[in-house]
Amino acid sequence: MKKVVKWVFFIIVALIVVRALTGPGEQSKGAANAGQAQQGGTAAASSPQKEVYRISATKLFKDYEANEVATDEAMKGKLIAVTGTVQSIDKDFTDAIIIRLKTPNQFMAASMEMQDSEKNTALTLKKGSQVEVVCQRMSRIIGTPSGRRCVFN
């Protein structure tokens, strides 16, 4: 009986963490913003486009190491375009596509969670490729930069 209670507790905690990371209603907003990021100039005519903060995965990792608060503040309210070398192409427990970009610490690659619409591009991607990924949100989770709602540029 204790094992069942323990597993139920872990599942509830995991669901709470996933919900906290995604936030309420962000899926629909993220899809709309990603469409604007992909369309480029055409979206600018219909509505103001977010400013793009451009950075390499290596510099992003170093900036977070130096001062996480300042790095988050610099990216606040902007799209984040991260360039880097692909270390791995994975899936997480929810079947989301995760692109890991190399950083100075080989065990703490920058993780970019791609939108489902990017699956075809991810299928052709190879380790060692240079990519630019534009994310709606960036944070630092367990010491590594983590992008959410990302698209290839």
N, C-alpha and C positions, 0 to 999 in steps of 0.2 A: 504494500500500500504506500509506503514511503517513497518508493521509486516513482510511482504514478504521480503523486503529488509534486515531487521534485521536477519531473518532466513537464507537467502542466505549468508550473511556475516558470521554468525556463522558456517555454513557448510563449507565455504571456509577456515576459520581459522582452523577448526577441521581437514580438509584434509591436510593442511600445517603442522600441528603439527604431525599427523600420519606419513606423508612422512619424516619429519625431524627425527623422532625416528627410522624409519626403514632404511633410507638411500638408495641411489640408488644401485641396484644390490647386496645388501647384502643377499637377500633370497637365491640365488644360491650359494654364498660363504658359507653361514651359513649351508646349507644342506650338502655341501661337508665336512666342518670341523666337523659337528656333526657325520657324518659317520665315520670319523677318530677317534673321541673320543669313539665311541661305539665299534669299531673293536679292539682297544687297540694295542697289539703287532703286528698285521698284517700290520697296517698302517705305523709302524715305519720302516719297510723294504723298503717301496716304497718312502717315503718322511719323512723329519724331522717332528716330532710331537711337537705341542705347549707344553710349560711348563704348569703344572696345579697348580693353586693357591688354596689351601684347607683352608676352614674357616667355622665356624658355623654361622647360621643366627643371633644368639645373638651377637657374636663377630663382625660380619659384621656391624650390626646396631650400636654398640657402637663405632667401628672404624670410621664410617661415622659421628657420632655425634661429636667425638673428632677432626677429621680433614679430611674433604671430599677430599681435594686435595691430601694429602699423601696416602689415601686409594685408590683413583683412580690410582695414579702413581704406587703403589705397584702391582696392578692388570693389568696394561697396557700390552697388547700383549700376555696375558695368557688366558687359559681356567680357569673359576672360578668354583670350586666344592664347593657347599654350602650344609651343612648338617643341618637338623633341624626337628622339629615336625610340622606336617601338621595342620594348623589352619583351612583352608577351601580349597575347590576345586571349582573353579568358571569358568565362561566364561566372556569375555569382550564384548564390543559392536561389535567387528569384529568376534565374535565366537571363538576367540583364547582361549585355555585352560590356566587358571591362577591358579597356586598352591601358596597359601599363607603360609609362614612359620612363626611360633611364634617368637616374639622378646620381649624385656623387656617392650615395649609399646604395649598393646593389640590392640590399635586402629591403629597401624602403622606396620602391618605385612609385612615381606619381600615378594614381589610379583615376582614370576618366571613365565614368559611366555613360555609355552612349545611348542615345534614343533608339528605339526599335527601328525607326526609319533608316538607320545607318547600317543595317545588317548586311546589305549587298556590298557595301564598301569594305566592311570588316571581313567579309569572306575572302576578298582578294588581297588583303593586307598581309605582309610578311614581317617577321622579326628583323630588326635592323633598318626598316624603312623610316624615312623622315616624314613626319606628319604635322599638320596644324589642326588642333581641335579647339572648337569654340564652345565654351560652357556657360550655362546660365548662372551657375552657382559654384563657388570654390570654398573649401574649408580644409582644415587640417585635422585628420583623424588618426590617432595613435602615431603621431609624428610624421605622417606622410600627407602630401597634398592630395586632395580628393575632389574631383570635379563631378558635378551632377548635371543631367539633362544636356549632354554634349552632342555636337554634330561635327562631322569632318568639314574642313574648309577647303 
